[in-house]
Amino acid sequence: MLGFNVLAPLPWYVSGPLLGLFVPALLLVGNKMFGISSNLRHICAAVLPTRAAYFQYNWRASGAWNLSFSAGIFIGGTIATWLLRDASAIAITPAARASLEALGVRDFQGLIPIELFSWSMLTTVRGVIMIIGGGLLIGFGTAYAGGCTSGHAISGLADLQLPSLVAVLGFFAGGLVGTWVVLPWLLGV
């Protein structure tokens, strides 16, 4: 046996190779690139009655499989949330825990810090900046970079695309600035 519980999240040594094999399978079977960010454009093209040129394309031909993939992510995530829920604290290093506690995070019982991501946080200026502003920046960055982290880091790098390397370096740089500069500033630390 591989040594893991089928009702627990898959360990990295199983999920990593599966994801790695999924990328070439998509290319071989359907000549499709792995990525998720184009779905917003597909949804808008499908449901918005607009004459904007950006949304005037055959979304059924280019996006139907990707919308199905997104639906599968949502359904799989929902099922996993209910079946694989774990009430224990998230396993992080003592140094990471101390760093988060220095930023005011005290609850480690969920997947995300409730002090940072909650409905009550949206009633504060900091919460609006973090949740809504962060979401807008991610959306803009994804559109500007021509893809999301999964599309560039998994598919683009595997295809040896220089723009994907530049995008991934930008994602990491942005993550470092967000972690070490923006988050402490927003939390007033």
C-alpha positions as CSV (number, residue, x, y, z in Angstrom):
1,M,0.0,0.0,0.0
2,L,1.2,3.6,-0.6
3,G,0.7,4.5,3.0
4,F,-2.1,7.1,2.9
5,N,-5.7,7.2,3.9
6,V,-8.1,7.7,0.9
7,L,-10.4,9.8,3.1
8,A,-7.6,12.3,3.9
9,P,-6.0,14.9,1.6
10,L,-3.5,13.3,-0.8
11,P,0.1,13.6,0.2
12,W,2.4,15.7,-2.0
13,Y,4.1,12.6,-3.4
14,V,0.8,11.4,-4.9
15,S,-0.9,14.7,-5.8
16,G,2.3,16.3,-7.3
17,P,2.9,13.5,-9.8
18,L,-0.8,13.3,-10.7
19,L,-0.9,17.1,-11.4
20,G,2.4,16.8,-13.4
21,L,0.9,14.0,-15.5
22,F,-2.3,15.9,-16.0
23,V,-0.6,18.7,-18.0
24,P,0.9,16.5,-20.8
25,A,-2.4,14.5,-20.8
26,L,-4.3,17.6,-21.6
27,L,-1.9,18.5,-24.4
28,L,-1.9,15.0,-25.9
29,V,-5.6,14.3,-25.7
30,G,-7.1,17.7,-26.5
31,N,-4.3,20.1,-27.3
32,K,-5.4,22.2,-24.2
33,M,-3.3,24.2,-21.7
34,F,-3.8,23.8,-18.0
35,G,-5.0,27.0,-16.4
36,I,-8.1,28.4,-14.9
37,S,-8.0,32.2,-15.3
38,S,-9.6,32.4,-18.7
39,N,-12.9,31.2,-17.2
40,L,-14.0,34.6,-16.1
41,R,-13.8,35.8,-19.7
42,H,-15.7,32.7,-20.9
43,I,-18.4,33.3,-18.4
44,C,-18.7,37.0,-19.2
45,A,-18.8,36.2,-22.9
46,A,-21.6,33.6,-22.3
47,V,-23.9,35.7,-20.1
48,L,-23.2,39.4,-20.5
49,P,-25.1,41.2,-23.2
50,T,-22.3,43.4,-24.3
51,R,-20.8,44.5,-27.6
52,A,-17.3,44.8,-26.2
53,A,-14.8,43.2,-28.7
54,Y,-13.0,41.4,-25.9
55,F,-16.1,39.2,-25.3
56,Q,-17.0,38.7,-28.9
57,Y,-15.6,35.2,-29.7
58,N,-16.8,31.7,-29.8
59,W,-16.6,30.9,-26.1
60,R,-18.2,27.5,-26.7
61,A,-15.4,26.3,-28.9
62,S,-12.5,27.7,-26.8
63,G,-13.9,27.6,-23.3
64,A,-16.5,24.9,-22.8
65,W,-14.0,22.3,-21.6
66,N,-12.4,24.8,-19.3
67,L,-15.8,25.8,-17.8
68,S,-16.4,22.1,-17.2
69,F,-13.0,21.8,-15.5
70,S,-13.8,24.8,-13.3
71,A,-17.1,23.2,-12.3
72,G,-15.2,20.0,-11.4
73,I,-12.9,22.0,-9.2
74,F,-15.8,23.6,-7.4
75,I,-17.7,20.3,-7.0
76,G,-14.5,18.4,-6.0
77,G,-13.6,21.1,-3.5
78,T,-17.1,21.1,-2.0
79,I,-17.1,17.3,-1.6
80,A,-13.6,17.4,-0.1
81,T,-14.6,20.1,2.3
82,W,-17.4,17.9,3.7
83,L,-15.7,14.5,3.5
84,L,-12.1,15.5,4.4
85,R,-12.7,18.1,7.0
86,D,-10.1,18.0,9.7
87,A,-10.8,19.8,13.0
88,S,-7.1,19.8,14.1
89,A,-4.9,22.8,13.8
90,I,-3.1,23.4,10.5
91,A,0.4,21.9,10.7
92,I,2.9,24.7,10.3
93,T,6.3,25.2,11.7
94,P,6.8,27.0,15.1
95,A,8.7,29.8,13.3
96,A,5.7,30.4,10.9
97,R,3.3,30.3,13.8
98,A,5.3,32.8,15.7
99,S,5.5,35.1,12.7
100,L,1.7,34.9,12.2
101,E,1.1,35.5,15.9
102,A,3.3,38.6,15.7
103,L,0.9,39.8,12.9
104,G,-2.1,39.3,15.2
105,V,-3.2,35.9,13.9
106,R,-4.2,33.7,16.9
107,D,-6.7,31.1,15.4
108,F,-5.0,28.2,13.6
109,Q,-8.1,25.9,13.5
110,G,-9.0,26.4,9.8
111,L,-7.5,26.6,6.4
112,I,-7.4,30.4,6.5
113,P,-6.9,32.8,9.4
114,I,-10.3,34.0,10.5
115,E,-8.7,37.2,11.7
116,L,-7.9,38.1,8.1
117,F,-10.6,36.5,6.1
118,S,-14.1,36.8,7.5
119,W,-17.4,38.6,6.8
120,S,-16.7,40.9,9.8
121,M,-13.3,41.7,8.3
122,L,-15.1,43.2,5.3
123,T,-16.6,45.9,7.6
124,T,-13.1,47.4,8.2
125,V,-11.0,49.5,5.8
126,R,-8.1,47.0,6.2
127,G,-10.4,44.1,5.3
128,V,-11.8,45.8,2.2
129,I,-8.2,46.6,1.1
130,M,-7.1,43.0,1.7
131,I,-10.0,41.0,0.4
132,I,-11.5,43.2,-2.3
133,G,-8.4,45.1,-3.3
134,G,-6.3,42.0,-3.3
135,G,-8.9,40.2,-5.4
136,L,-8.9,43.1,-7.9
137,L,-5.1,43.1,-8.1
138,I,-5.0,39.4,-8.6
139,G,-7.6,39.7,-11.4
140,F,-5.7,42.5,-13.0
141,G,-2.4,40.8,-12.7
142,T,-3.8,37.6,-14.2
143,A,-5.2,39.5,-17.2
144,Y,-2.0,41.5,-17.6
145,A,0.3,38.5,-17.3
146,G,-1.9,36.5,-19.8
147,G,-2.6,33.7,-17.3
148,C,-2.7,32.6,-13.7
149,T,-0.1,31.0,-11.5
150,S,-1.2,27.5,-12.5
151,G,-1.2,28.2,-16.2
152,H,2.2,29.8,-16.2
153,A,4.0,27.9,-13.5
154,I,2.7,24.4,-14.4
155,S,2.0,24.6,-18.1
156,G,4.1,27.5,-19.3
157,L,7.3,26.4,-17.6
158,A,6.8,22.8,-18.7
159,D,6.5,24.1,-22.2
160,L,9.7,26.2,-21.7
161,Q,7.9,29.5,-22.3
162,L,10.1,32.5,-21.4
163,P,7.0,34.7,-20.7
164,S,5.9,32.1,-18.2
165,L,9.2,32.3,-16.5
166,V,9.0,36.1,-16.3
167,A,5.4,35.8,-15.0
168,V,6.3,33.2,-12.3
169,L,9.3,35.3,-11.1
170,G,6.8,38.2,-10.9
171,F,4.3,36.1,-8.9
172,F,7.0,35.2,-6.5
173,A,8.3,38.7,-6.2
174,G,4.8,40.0,-5.6
175,G,4.2,37.3,-3.0
176,L,7.4,38.3,-1.1
177,V,6.4,42.0,-1.2
178,G,2.9,41.1,-0.1
179,T,4.1,38.9,2.8
180,W,6.9,41.1,4.1
181,V,5.7,44.6,3.3
182,V,2.0,44.9,2.5
183,L,0.5,42.5,5.0
184,P,2.4,43.9,8.0
185,W,1.5,47.4,6.9
186,L,-2.2,46.5,6.6
187,L,-2.2,44.8,10.0
188,G,-0.5,47.8,11.6
189,V,2.5,45.9,12.7
